[in-house]
């Protein structure tokens, strides 16, 4: 299959290259900063932004939160089925 994205510079406003399952963890950053977070089952989502701010937001089922995230914390997170949009290969 031909990959229409090969040879192109990665853009934050373009499609993610992968959707990575996230296990919330208070001490460990995501392997790559996520360009967005997808949540299957809503609740509270506590995360560290790419800018370094600790944020907690309420999200609904099947939500996409378009914010750069470096970590998803276990403490303070009740949402489940969390996935990170990744533009890193």
C-alpha positions as CSV (number, residue, x, y, z in Angstrom):
1,X,0.0,0.0,0.0
2,X,1.2,3.5,-0.8
3,X,1.6,5.8,2.2
4,X,0.4,9.3,1.2
5,X,2.2,10.8,4.2
6,X,5.7,9.5,3.4
7,X,8.2,12.2,2.5
8,X,6.1,14.9,4.1
9,X,7.1,17.0,7.1
10,X,5.0,16.1,10.1
11,X,2.5,18.8,11.1
12,X,0.6,19.2,14.3
13,X,-2.5,20.1,12.4
14,X,-2.3,17.0,10.2
15,X,-3.3,13.4,10.9
16,X,-1.6,11.5,13.8
17,X,0.7,8.7,12.8
18,X,-0.5,6.5,15.6
19,X,-3.0,6.2,18.5
20,X,-1.2,4.9,21.5
21,X,-3.0,3.3,24.6
22,X,-2.2,5.2,27.8
23,X,-1.8,3.8,31.2
24,X,-2.1,6.7,33.6
25,X,1.0,7.1,35.8
26,X,2.0,9.7,38.3
27,X,5.7,9.4,37.7
28,X,6.2,8.6,34.0
29,X,5.8,10.8,31.0
30,X,4.3,9.5,27.7
31,X,7.0,8.2,25.2
32,X,6.2,11.2,23.0
33,X,4.2,14.3,23.7
34,X,0.7,13.7,22.5
35,X,-0.9,16.2,20.1
36,X,-4.3,15.2,21.5
37,X,-5.9,12.7,23.9
38,X,-8.9,10.4,23.1
39,X,-11.0,9.1,26.0
40,X,-13.4,6.2,25.5
41,X,-15.3,6.5,28.9
42,X,-15.6,9.9,30.4
43,X,-14.7,11.2,33.8
44,X,-11.9,13.4,35.2
45,X,-8.7,13.6,33.2
46,X,-5.6,14.9,34.9
47,X,-2.6,15.5,32.7
48,X,0.6,17.5,32.3
49,X,0.4,19.8,29.3
50,X,3.3,20.2,26.8
51,X,3.8,23.6,28.4
52,X,4.3,22.1,31.8
53,X,1.0,22.9,33.5
54,X,-0.9,20.4,35.6
55,X,-4.5,20.4,34.5
56,X,-7.7,18.5,35.4
57,X,-10.7,18.6,33.1
58,X,-14.0,16.7,33.0
59,X,-14.4,14.8,29.7
60,X,-17.4,13.0,28.2
61,X,-17.5,9.5,26.6
62,X,-15.6,9.3,23.3
63,X,-14.0,12.8,23.7
64,X,-11.0,14.1,21.9
65,X,-9.1,16.8,23.8
66,X,-6.9,18.7,21.3
67,X,-4.1,19.7,23.7
68,X,-0.4,18.7,23.8
69,X,0.1,16.3,26.8
70,X,3.3,15.0,28.2
71,X,1.8,12.8,31.0
72,X,-1.5,11.4,32.1
73,X,-1.6,11.2,35.9
74,X,-3.2,8.2,37.7
75,X,-4.1,10.3,40.7
76,X,-7.1,12.5,39.8
77,X,-7.9,10.5,36.6
78,X,-11.2,8.6,36.5
79,X,-11.7,8.5,32.7
80,X,-10.8,5.2,31.1
81,X,-9.8,4.0,27.6
82,X,-7.3,6.8,27.2
83,X,-5.2,7.0,24.0
84,X,-2.6,9.5,22.9
85,X,-2.5,10.9,19.4
86,X,1.1,10.7,18.3
87,X,3.0,12.3,15.3
88,X,6.3,10.7,16.3
89,X,7.5,7.6,14.5
